[in-house]
């Protein structure tokens, strides 16, 4: 536990993100005070549930280095949701929905891991390609239309809350981040991941099974995208082939903004969690103020460039 708390205390990015969030909330309170209410807070956490799960998987892949990145996460979420709903419509028992989402997402992530490690393809190119494949298949299977028929019990969970905290956030997001923090801080697997990101050649020389770990991380990232697809189904009540749009950009921004080094080996999931909350708060405020979607995406892209610039400057100073 002391190691876990130490990892929290040693994250200066958390203080920066907290100050940015306070500044954002203060600006909203000054210019748009009607936005600040419990319903907005619940909505922020609801929107954050999908992005947080995807960003966690993205961060683990990047943290392990090797130019690791997964641009297919948005396509993974969309295709997983569509395939799961098609299976339910075809007669599969609704109780299998959570497991099927995780299995499909993990399978799509495993595909990325095999292409990267076994065939030696560059992660950026491979996952960009699979993003188009996954997204294209989701659109082709549905003709661009949503597939309804989500079981009632999942809607009760997906739209329910404990106080002001949505149940998906409470039962999936928080446990996932806590478990990831424990693994990274207290286990050999966590030390292997950081070692791979810091110096992959040295990691191989000391006997770390780099390729197996990387395949596992891509698979785990896919499984987390599958959980995000499950949240989207239970929340929206249908499988939408475009639900994963822009998740690759937003998850990458959350990872970088949260302190994960672009070349791996540095950062922690606590910062990613805080970055997700900041990003979703910003987008929610812009939505409430009437800014269009294009401008929202532009702001996220600008944030990503600024974070990469800050990371590059910090490397030069180091």
Number of C-alpha atoms within 10 A of each C-alpha: 9 9 11 15 11 11 18 16 11 11 17 11 20 21 13 16 21 16 12 14 19 13 12 16 19 13 12 18 13 10 10 14 12 11 17 13 9 12 10 17 16 18 17 23 24 24 21 23 27 29 26 32 28 32 33 28 29 31 30 28 28 29 30 29 24 23 15 26 29 29 25 28 36 30 32 36 38 29 33 33 33 29 21 28 27 18 15 20 15 9 9 13 11 18 12 12 21 17 15 22 30 22 19 23 29 26 20 26 30 22 17 23 31 19 16 23 17 11 9 11 15 15 20 15 14 20 25 17 14 21 21 16 16 22 23 17 18 26 20 12 14 16 10 13 15 17 19 17 14 21 18 12 11 20 17 13 16 22 16 17 16 10 9 14 17 22 21 26 24 15 11 18 23 16 12 17 18 14 11 19 20 15 16 21 21 15 11 11 14 18 16 21 28 24 23 26 25 20 16 20 14 12 18 14 9 8 9 19 13 20 16 13 18 25 22 18 26 29 25 23 30 34 29 31 39 35 31 33 32 26 30 25 28 24 20 15 20 20 30 25 30 20 24 25 15 15 22 23 17 24 29 26 26 33 32 27 28 28 24 26 23 23 17 26 23 18 24 27 26 20 25 30 23 22 29 30 22 24 23 22 22 20 21 20 20 17 14 13 13 9 13 10 12 8 13 16 15 11 16 20 16 13 18 20 14 15 20 17 12 13 17 14 11 10 9 7 6 6
